[in-house]
Amino acid sequence: MLLSVLALATLASQASAHYTFPNLIVNGAKTPDWVNVRRTNNYQTQAPVTDVTSADFRCYNSQGAASATTVSVAAGATLGIACDQTIYHPGVLNVYMARAPSSTPVAAWDGAGPVWFKVHQLSAQTNGGQSIAWPAQNLPSVSFTVPRALPSGQYLVRVEAIALHVAQTFGGAQFYISCGQVQVTGGGSGTPGPLVSIPGVYTGHEPGILININWPIPVNYTQPGPAVWSG
């Protein structure tokens, strides 16, 4: 009986450490859960994606016909993505965007192909092997400036929080993912890039994904993915 209670407590503890990103923050206001963000497979379990080659690595919404409405945001404005609790684990964060073809509403687009570019990241802070800190850890949300030069149009906005607490073995990194839908207005004439495919952007062997963050303390940290495009 005691073992059963302990097992249930352990499962509950593990579940509470997991999280989702169900909201955007537009004009300072948080949108309702899963309205402008496609509802992910883990909206109840909060389980992460660990296979970077999986189709779910893109928007994590393969189960059912997850749909969302598209919200307007101005180029140059601040856009936020909110967690359902906080980003519990030590790790890093990336935000990617991808523009839907002009002939296809973003709500009907799957984001396939080399169409994604990075617009924001929160990396680790290292001190020559003496210490390592994780600015993304414990944040309830992350915000970034929509590049002013970003062309107007409809976009997917994809957040990935990469939990690295058990990333010392291949497949150990945990990815917490969601995709929101935005209509960018008042945009510019920039050319976002470099463009990558998701899945395809990672192999899982990158030094920032396959890493022991506990011992020895890393001397430096290499953020996964392409450089940030700021326009």
C-alpha positions in Angstrom: 0.0 0.0 0.0 2.8 2.4 1.0 4.6 1.6 -2.3 1.5 2.4 -4.3 1.1 5.7 -2.5 4.7 6.6 -3.1 4.4 5.7 -6.8 1.3 7.9 -7.2 3.1 10.7 -5.4 6.1 10.3 -7.8 3.8 10.4 -10.8 2.0 13.5 -9.6 5.3 15.2 -8.9 6.6 14.4 -12.4 3.3 15.6 -14.0 3.5 18.9 -12.1 7.0 19.5 -13.4 5.7 19.4 -17.0 3.9 22.2 -18.8 2.3 23.5 -22.0 2.1 26.8 -23.8 -1.6 27.4 -24.4 -1.8 31.2 -24.7 -0.4 34.2 -26.7 0.0 37.6 -25.1 -1.1 40.3 -27.5 -1.2 44.0 -26.6 -0.4 43.0 -23.0 -3.5 40.7 -22.7 -3.3 36.9 -22.5 -5.6 35.1 -24.9 -7.8 32.2 -23.6 -6.3 28.7 -23.6 -6.0 27.1 -27.0 -7.8 29.8 -28.8 -5.0 31.4 -30.8 -2.7 28.4 -30.1 -3.3 25.0 -31.6 -4.1 22.6 -28.9 -1.3 20.2 -28.4 -1.5 16.4 -27.9 -0.3 16.9 -24.3 -2.9 19.4 -23.2 -3.9 17.0 -20.5 -0.8 14.9 -19.9 1.7 17.7 -20.4 4.2 15.1 -21.6 7.1 16.4 -23.7 8.3 15.5 -27.2 11.7 13.7 -27.1 12.0 12.5 -30.8 13.3 15.5 -32.9 12.5 13.6 -36.1 8.8 13.1 -35.2 6.1 14.9 -37.1 4.9 16.1 -33.7 8.2 18.0 -33.3 6.7 20.8 -35.4 3.5 21.7 -33.6 2.7 18.6 -31.5 -0.9 18.5 -32.7 -1.2 15.2 -34.6 -4.0 13.8 -32.5 -7.3 15.1 -33.8 -7.9 18.2 -35.9 -6.4 20.9 -33.7 -7.6 24.3 -34.8 -7.1 27.8 -33.7 -8.1 31.3 -34.7 -5.6 33.9 -35.9 -5.0 37.1 -34.0 -3.5 40.3 -35.4 -0.2 41.7 -34.2 1.7 44.6 -35.6 5.3 44.4 -36.8 7.5 46.0 -34.2 5.1 45.1 -31.4 5.7 42.8 -28.4 4.3 39.3 -28.7 4.2 36.9 -25.8 3.7 33.2 -25.3 2.4 32.1 -21.9 3.1 28.8 -20.0 0.3 27.1 -18.1 2.4 27.3 -15.0 6.2 28.1 -15.3 9.1 26.7 -17.3 10.0 24.3 -14.5 13.2 22.6 -15.8 16.7 24.0 -16.4 17.1 24.5 -20.1 16.9 27.0 -23.0 14.2 28.3 -25.3 13.7 29.1 -28.9 10.9 30.9 -30.8 10.5 30.2 -34.6 8.1 31.7 -37.1 6.9 30.6 -40.5 4.9 32.5 -43.1 1.9 30.7 -44.7 1.6 30.9 -48.5 -0.5 33.8 -49.6 -3.0 31.3 -51.1 -3.4 29.3 -47.9 -4.9 30.6 -44.6 -2.4 29.8 -41.7 -5.2 27.9 -40.0 -5.2 25.4 -42.8 -1.4 25.2 -43.2 0.9 22.6 -41.7 4.2 24.4 -41.8 6.0 21.8 -43.8 9.3 22.4 -45.6 12.2 24.9 -45.1 10.0 27.8 -44.0 11.0 28.4 -40.4 13.3 31.1 -39.0 14.3 31.9 -35.5 13.1 35.2 -34.0 14.1 34.8 -30.3 16.1 32.7 -28.0 17.0 32.4 -24.3 20.3 30.6 -23.9 22.4 29.5 -20.9 24.8 31.8 -19.0 28.1 30.2 -18.3 31.2 31.2 -16.3 34.1 29.2 -17.6 33.0 25.9 -16.0 32.4 27.5 -12.5 28.6 27.9 -12.9 25.8 27.7 -15.4 22.5 29.6 -15.2 19.2 29.2 -17.1 17.4 32.5 -17.7 14.3 30.7 -19.1 13.8 28.6 -16.0 10.8 29.5 -13.9 9.5 32.1 -16.3 5.6 32.1 -16.6 5.9 33.5 -20.2 8.4 34.7 -22.8 8.0 37.8 -24.9 9.9 39.2 -28.0 9.6 42.0 -30.5 8.0 41.0 -33.8 10.7 42.2 -36.2 9.7 45.5 -37.8 11.0 44.4 -41.2 8.9 41.2 -41.1 6.6 41.2 -44.2 2.9 41.4 -43.5 1.1 38.1 -43.7 -0.1 35.1 -41.7 2.4 33.2 -39.6 2.8 30.3 -37.3 4.7 31.2 -34.1 6.3 28.1 -32.6 7.9 28.0 -29.1 10.1 25.2 -27.9 11.4 25.0 -24.3 14.2 22.5 -24.2 14.5 20.9 -20.8 18.1 19.5 -20.2 18.0 18.0 -16.8 18.3 14.4 -18.2 19.9 15.3 -21.5 23.1 13.4 -20.9 21.9 10.4 -23.0 20.5 10.6 -26.6 16.8 11.3 -26.5 16.9 12.6 -23.0 16.2 16.2 -23.8 12.6 17.2 -23.4 10.9 19.6 -25.8 7.8 21.5 -24.7 6.2 22.9 -27.9 3.2 24.8 -29.2 2.3 26.8 -32.3 0.2 30.0 -32.3 -1.3 31.7 -35.3 -0.9 35.4 -36.0 -1.6 37.9 -38.7 1.3 40.4 -38.9 0.2 43.8 -40.0 2.2 46.9 -41.0 5.2 44.8 -41.9 8.3 45.6 -43.8 10.3 44.2 -46.7 12.8 42.1 -44.9 13.9 38.6 -46.0 13.8 36.3 -42.9 16.4 33.6 -42.6 18.2 31.3 -42.5 15.2 29.0 -43.2 15.0 25.5 -41.7 12.6 22.6 -41.8 10.9 21.4 -38.6 11.4 18.5 -38.1 14.9 18.5 -39.7 16.5 21.4 -37.9 18.0 19.1 -35.3 19.5 15.6 -35.2 19.5 15.2 -31.4 23.3 15.0 -31.3 23.8 18.8 -31.2 26.1 19.9 -28.3 23.3 22.0 -26.9 20.8 19.1 -26.9 23.0 16.0 -26.0 24.7 17.4 -22.9 25.3 16.7 -19.3 24.6 20.0 -17.5 25.3 18.7 -14.0 28.9 17.4 -14.0 31.3 18.5 -15.0 29.7 22.0 -15.3 29.9 23.0 -19.0 32.5 25.6 -19.8 30.3 27.0 -22.5 26.9 26.3 -24.1 26.0 26.2 -27.8 22.3 27.2 -28.5 20.6 24.8 -30.9 19.3 26.0 -34.2 20.1 28.8 -36.6 20.9 32.4 -35.7 18.1 34.7 -34.6 16.7 36.9 -37.4 15.9 40.3 -36.1 15.4 42.1 -39.4 
